[in-house]
């Protein structure tokens, strides 16, 4: 039986074979998966799982989720698209969604990168900075005496 390190190395090699000019070729991915499944060689399920992991990671690098508390103006939306394309390269799939719980601002997620400029994130950071956990820790009222 192959070690996980060997399987990961082989899956990475197969993944690299699916790259064309730096982007993933879906046709090649399908052919590789079909070949692995048809071969049914020893350890093929572990290999297919590792290969799928690499493909998912690559796919998430080209998916951007933009959340805002209110609908974005067309000019701002175009600016966000342009900035994400400049930062992460062409071929980005960008989706825009409304999330009123952000209170204000915007949150952008690309793969494992998260850019959070929302009011909710700012308030949470301020709360952590002051050591508040949302509950009164000393059991008394937090208001100053009158």
C-alpha positions as CSV (number, residue, x, y, z in Angstrom):
1,X,0.0,0.0,0.0
2,X,1.3,3.5,-0.9
3,X,1.8,6.1,1.8
4,X,-0.3,9.2,1.8
5,X,2.8,11.2,0.9
6,X,3.2,9.1,-2.3
7,X,-0.4,9.3,-3.2
8,X,-0.4,13.1,-2.7
9,X,2.7,13.4,-4.9
10,X,1.1,11.4,-7.6
11,X,-2.1,13.3,-7.4
12,X,-0.1,16.6,-7.6
13,X,1.6,15.3,-10.7
14,X,-1.7,14.4,-12.3
15,X,-3.1,17.8,-11.3
16,X,-0.2,19.6,-13.0
17,X,-0.8,17.6,-16.2
18,X,-4.3,19.2,-16.2
19,X,-2.9,22.8,-16.2
20,X,-2.8,24.6,-19.6
21,X,-1.3,28.0,-19.6
22,X,-1.7,28.2,-15.8
23,X,-5.4,27.4,-15.8
24,X,-7.2,24.1,-15.2
25,X,-8.5,22.4,-18.3
26,X,-11.8,20.7,-17.5
27,X,-11.5,18.2,-20.4
28,X,-8.1,17.0,-19.1
29,X,-9.5,16.7,-15.5
30,X,-12.4,14.5,-16.8
31,X,-10.0,12.3,-18.8
32,X,-7.7,11.9,-15.8
33,X,-10.6,11.0,-13.5
34,X,-12.0,8.5,-16.0
35,X,-8.6,6.9,-16.5
36,X,-8.1,6.5,-12.7
37,X,-11.5,5.1,-12.2
38,X,-11.2,2.7,-15.1
39,X,-7.8,1.4,-14.0
40,X,-9.1,0.4,-10.5
41,X,-5.6,-0.1,-9.5
42,X,-4.6,-0.5,-5.9
43,X,-5.2,2.8,-3.9
44,X,-7.1,4.4,-6.7
45,X,-9.8,5.8,-4.3
46,X,-7.1,7.6,-2.2
47,X,-5.6,9.0,-5.4
48,X,-8.9,10.2,-6.7
49,X,-9.6,11.9,-3.4
50,X,-6.3,13.7,-3.3
51,X,-6.7,14.7,-7.0
52,X,-10.2,16.1,-6.2
53,X,-8.7,18.1,-3.3
54,X,-6.2,19.8,-5.6
55,X,-8.9,20.5,-8.2
56,X,-11.2,22.0,-5.6
57,X,-8.5,24.3,-4.2
58,X,-7.7,25.5,-7.7
59,X,-11.3,26.1,-8.5
60,X,-11.8,28.1,-5.3
61,X,-8.9,30.4,-6.3
62,X,-11.0,31.5,-9.2
63,X,-14.3,32.0,-7.4
64,X,-15.0,35.3,-5.6
65,X,-17.9,35.9,-3.3
66,X,-18.7,39.6,-2.6
67,X,-21.2,40.3,0.1
68,X,-22.5,43.8,0.9
69,X,-25.1,45.2,3.2
70,X,-26.8,47.1,0.4
71,X,-26.9,46.7,-3.4
72,X,-23.7,48.1,-5.0
73,X,-23.8,50.8,-7.6
74,X,-22.9,49.6,-11.1
75,X,-19.7,51.7,-11.1
76,X,-18.5,50.2,-7.7
77,X,-19.4,46.7,-8.9
78,X,-17.3,47.2,-12.0
79,X,-14.5,48.5,-9.9
80,X,-14.6,45.5,-7.6
81,X,-14.6,43.1,-10.6
82,X,-11.6,45.0,-12.1
83,X,-9.6,44.9,-8.9
84,X,-10.3,41.2,-8.3
85,X,-9.3,40.4,-11.9
86,X,-6.1,42.4,-11.5
87,X,-5.2,40.7,-8.2
88,X,-6.1,37.1,-9.0
89,X,-5.9,37.0,-12.8
90,X,-8.3,36.5,-15.6
91,X,-11.0,33.9,-15.5
92,X,-12.5,35.0,-12.1
93,X,-16.1,34.0,-11.5
94,X,-17.5,36.8,-9.2
95,X,-20.8,36.6,-7.5
96,X,-22.5,39.5,-5.6
97,X,-24.9,38.9,-2.7
98,X,-26.7,41.0,-0.2
99,X,-26.1,40.3,3.5
100,X,-27.9,42.9,5.7
101,X,-26.2,41.5,8.8
102,X,-23.0,43.2,7.7
103,X,-24.7,46.5,8.7
104,X,-22.5,48.4,6.2
105,X,-19.4,47.8,4.1
106,X,-18.4,44.7,2.1
107,X,-16.8,41.3,2.6
108,X,-14.9,39.6,-0.2
109,X,-13.9,35.9,-0.2
110,X,-11.6,34.4,-2.8
111,X,-10.5,30.9,-1.9
112,X,-9.1,31.1,1.6
113,X,-8.5,34.9,1.4
114,X,-11.1,37.0,3.2
115,X,-11.2,40.8,3.0
116,X,-13.8,42.0,5.5
117,X,-14.4,45.7,5.6
118,X,-17.9,45.4,7.1
119,X,-19.2,47.4,10.1
120,X,-20.0,44.1,11.8
121,X,-16.4,43.0,11.6
122,X,-15.2,46.3,12.9
123,X,-17.5,46.1,15.9
124,X,-16.4,42.5,16.5
125,X,-12.8,43.6,16.5
126,X,-13.5,46.4,18.8
127,X,-15.3,44.1,21.2
128,X,-12.3,41.7,21.2
129,X,-10.0,44.6,21.8
130,X,-11.8,45.6,24.9
131,X,-12.1,42.1,26.1
132,X,-15.9,42.0,25.9
133,X,-17.5,38.7,25.1
134,X,-21.1,40.0,24.8
135,X,-22.0,39.0,28.4
136,X,-21.3,41.0,31.6
137,X,-18.4,39.2,33.3
138,X,-18.7,40.6,36.8
139,X,-22.4,40.1,37.2
140,X,-23.3,43.7,37.9
141,X,-24.8,46.3,35.6
142,X,-22.2,47.9,33.3
143,X,-23.8,51.3,33.6
144,X,-22.0,53.9,35.7
145,X,-23.7,54.9,38.9
146,X,-26.0,58.0,38.8
